[in-house]
Amino acid sequence: MSLLDIFSSKTTLRDSGLMVGSVDNHCHLLPGVDDGITKMESTLSLLSSMEEAGVRECWFTPHIMEDIPNKTEMLKQRFEEVKAEYKGSLSLNLAAEYMLDNLFTERLGAGDLLVHKNQSVLVESSCLVAPYGFESKLEEIKHMGYFPILAHPERYVFLDDHEYRKLKKMDVRFQLNITSLLGLYGPMVKDKAEILLEKGMYNYVGTDTHRTDRWLQMLDRKFKKKYVDLLNNIINN
């Protein structure tokens, strides 16, 4: 770290120490199943890089949606293949990122879900338009005995402060994409992420990593030092 960095108001994610002991609750490292990593070698290389950065636990969350209708058993089999090849120290877990569409409604009703930590289900929506019956779908998840985790809520342009607060009152958990806070989705998403973080609305953090170059870009991106303490409270969850 340079003297300029030491006395500036910003640091890089790599130099901040935030990744040490952290949990990545959302990434697309399961090879060849969605728009994320395509090859086993790339998965293994990225896991090694995560280890070097200090990450202690990683949740694979492949997409499941009508356009990518991954079968639960196939994903479990692919995950076992990764675990058989991986020789590192990271704790690896499998869940999924479910689009709130008709396929999810079917899977939920059938109890055919890859569940995240603490009996939770990671869900997403179109970033531009809320799905029909958005809040009802979240309530149905709770009715079926799960807790909804809303992936990257800062990216949804249809949500405002009032709606965020309403979701929190419904006990919907929020998962921050750290890439949002680093400005990798643009200034509007970054601003919303900062506001939600300052208000203490996030429960979990993930990288949403799809590619090796994005992971490396994230590590070397600068962000405000004042957010280190706020992130420290949730990045190890």
C-alpha distance (Angstrom), angle and dihedral (degrees) to the residues before:
residue distance angle dihedral
M1 . . .
S2 3.81 . .
L3 3.81 126.1 .
L4 3.80 86.9 -112.1
D5 3.82 90.2 59.5
I6 3.80 92.6 46.4
F7 3.79 93.1 56.5
S8 3.79 97.9 35.6
S9 3.80 127.3 90.8
K10 3.79 91.8 -117.3
T11 3.78 139.0 65.6
T12 3.78 135.9 179.2
L13 3.77 120.8 -103.3
R14 3.81 88.1 -119.3
D15 3.83 92.9 55.0
S16 3.80 96.7 38.6
G17 3.80 95.0 76.8
L18 3.79 90.3 -133.1
M19 3.78 94.6 122.9
V20 3.81 93.4 57.8
G21 3.79 106.7 105.6
S22 3.80 91.6 -2.0
V23 3.81 130.1 147.2
D24 3.79 120.7 -136.3
N25 3.80 102.6 -149.9
H26 3.79 97.1 179.9
C27 3.80 129.2 36.8
H28 3.78 140.2 129.9
L29 3.79 102.1 -131.7
L30 3.80 99.3 127.4
P31 3.82 99.6 110.4
G32 3.77 124.0 -116.6
V33 3.80 100.6 -3.9
D34 3.82 105.5 99.1
D35 3.82 140.9 -9.1
G36 3.79 91.4 -52.4
I37 3.81 132.0 79.7
T38 3.80 112.1 -10.3
K39 3.82 105.2 -167.5
M40 3.80 134.7 50.3
E41 3.82 91.5 -131.0
S42 3.80 90.4 58.2
T43 3.80 91.3 49.1
L44 3.79 91.9 51.7
S45 3.80 92.1 46.1
L46 3.79 91.9 50.7
L47 3.78 92.4 48.1
S48 3.80 88.6 53.3
S49 3.80 90.1 51.0
M50 3.80 89.9 49.8
E51 3.79 89.7 51.9
E52 3.79 90.9 51.5
A53 3.81 89.9 51.5
G54 3.81 90.3 53.7
V55 3.81 101.7 -105.4
R56 3.80 109.8 154.7
E57 3.81 103.0 -173.9
C58 3.79 135.2 27.2
W59 3.79 131.5 -167.9
F60 3.80 116.0 -155.8
T61 3.81 106.5 -145.8
P62 3.82 109.7 179.6
H63 3.78 118.6 -172.4
I64 3.78 119.2 -95.7
M65 3.80 114.5 -173.9
E66 3.77 140.8 124.1
D67 3.81 90.1 -84.8
I68 3.83 92.5 46.4
P69 3.84 103.5 31.3
N70 3.80 97.4 -179.5
K71 3.80 113.8 -177.2
T72 3.79 117.0 -126.0
E73 3.80 95.3 -130.1
M74 3.80 93.0 48.9
L75 3.81 90.8 52.6
K76 3.80 90.9 48.9
Q77 3.80 90.5 51.2
R78 3.81 92.6 49.3
F79 3.80 90.1 48.2
E80 3.82 90.7 53.3
E81 3.81 88.3 52.1
V82 3.81 90.1 54.9
K83 3.79 92.0 48.2
A84 3.80 90.3 50.5
E85 3.82 91.2 53.3
Y86 3.81 98.3 39.9
K87 3.81 115.2 89.8
G88 3.80 100.0 175.4
S89 3.79 134.0 103.1
L90 3.81 101.9 -107.6
S91 3.79 116.7 119.6
L92 3.82 104.9 -122.9
N93 3.81 125.2 -156.1
L94 3.79 135.4 175.7
A95 3.80 126.8 -138.1
A96 3.81 129.6 132.5
E97 3.79 141.8 -122.1
Y98 3.80 106.8 -122.2
M99 3.78 123.7 -158.8
L100 3.80 109.8 -138.3
D101 3.80 93.8 -117.6
N102 3.81 137.2 118.0
L103 3.79 93.0 -78.0
F104 3.79 90.0 57.3
T105 3.80 90.7 50.0
E106 3.82 88.7 54.3
R107 3.80 93.7 47.1
L108 3.80 92.2 46.3
G109 3.79 92.0 51.1
A110 3.80 90.9 49.0
G111 3.80 93.5 46.9
D112 3.80 87.5 -121.6
L113 3.80 99.3 142.4
L114 3.79 139.0 130.5
V115 3.77 99.4 -133.4
H116 3.79 124.6 -146.5
K117 3.82 124.8 -144.0
N118 3.78 122.0 -50.0
Q119 3.81 93.0 17.6
S120 3.82 91.5 -61.5
V121 3.80 132.3 145.6
L122 3.81 120.9 -146.1
V123 3.81 110.3 -137.6
E124 3.77 137.2 176.1
S125 3.78 140.5 -173.3
S126 3.75 138.2 -158.9
C127 3.79 106.5 -70.6
L128 3.80 92.0 -132.4
V129 3.80 106.9 42.3
A130 3.79 131.5 27.3
P131 3.80 114.7 -120.3
Y132 3.78 117.0 -109.1
G133 3.79 109.0 -82.3
F134 3.83 92.5 10.3
E135 3.80 96.8 167.3
S136 3.80 92.7 38.9
K137 3.80 90.2 55.7
L138 3.80 90.3 52.3
E139 3.81 90.9 48.8
E140 3.81 90.0 49.7
I141 3.80 89.6 55.9
K142 3.80 88.8 55.6
H143 3.81 91.2 45.2
M144 3.81 88.9 56.4
G145 3.79 90.7 55.4
Y146 3.81 101.7 -97.0
F147 3.79 135.5 110.1
P148 3.81 115.7 -126.9
I149 3.81 117.8 -129.8
L150 3.79 110.0 -162.4
A151 3.79 108.9 -145.3
H152 3.82 116.7 -134.1
P153 3.84 98.0 -16.8
E154 3.81 89.2 179.0
R155 3.81 88.8 72.1
Y156 3.82 96.2 60.1
V157 3.78 109.1 98.4
F158 3.83 91.7 -169.1
L159 3.81 92.6 65.1
D160 3.80 122.0 84.4
D161 3.81 132.9 178.0
H162 3.81 94.0 -82.4
E163 3.80 92.2 50.9
Y164 3.81 93.3 46.1
R165 3.80 89.6 54.2
K166 3.78 91.1 47.4
L167 3.81 90.9 53.3
K168 3.80 91.5 49.7
K169 3.82 89.9 52.0
M170 3.82 86.0 54.6
D171 3.83 87.0 57.2
V172 3.79 93.2 -112.8
R173 3.79 109.2 159.4
F174 3.80 119.6 -135.9
Q175 3.81 125.4 -139.4
L176 3.80 117.5 -160.0
N177 3.78 121.0 -145.8
I178 3.78 101.2 -139.9
T179 3.80 86.4 -152.3
S180 3.81 87.2 66.0
L181 3.79 91.4 57.0
L182 3.79 89.4 48.3
G183 3.80 91.0 57.2
L184 3.79 97.2 -112.4
Y185 3.83 92.4 132.6
G186 3.79 93.8 46.4
P187 3.82 136.1 -91.4
M188 3.81 98.7 -67.3
V189 3.80 93.5 56.5
K190 3.80 90.3 42.7
D191 3.80 91.5 53.8
K192 3.82 92.2 50.3
A193 3.80 91.4 47.7
E194 3.80 91.0 52.2
I195 3.81 92.3 49.3
L196 3.82 93.3 48.7
L197 3.80 90.8 46.5
E198 3.80 93.1 50.0
K199 3.80 89.6 49.8
G200 3.80 91.0 53.3
M201 3.80 94.8 -119.9
Y202 3.80 99.1 136.0
N203 3.80 123.3 92.9
Y204 3.80 100.8 175.7
V205 3.80 141.2 21.6
G206 3.80 129.5 -143.7
T207 3.78 136.2 170.8
D208 3.83 97.2 -140.4
T209 3.80 85.1 -146.7
H210 3.81 114.0 -173.5
R211 3.81 100.2 160.9
T212 3.80 138.9 29.5
D213 3.81 93.6 -124.0
R214 3.81 90.6 54.4
W215 3.81 91.1 52.2
L216 3.81 91.4 51.4
Q217 3.80 91.5 45.1
M218 3.79 89.1 52.1
L219 3.82 93.5 52.4
D220 3.80 92.7 54.1
R221 3.80 97.2 41.9
K222 3.80 116.5 111.2
F223 3.78 123.6 -128.7
K224 3.79 138.4 167.7
K225 3.80 116.1 -68.2
K226 3.80 90.8 -143.5
Y227 3.81 88.6 71.9
V228 3.80 93.9 57.9
D229 3.82 93.4 83.0
L230 3.81 92.6 44.8
L231 3.80 91.7 50.6
N232 3.79 92.3 45.0
N233 3.80 88.1 65.7
I234 3.80 93.4 61.2
I235 3.82 110.9 17.6
N236 3.80 92.5 82.3
N237 3.82 93.0 53.3
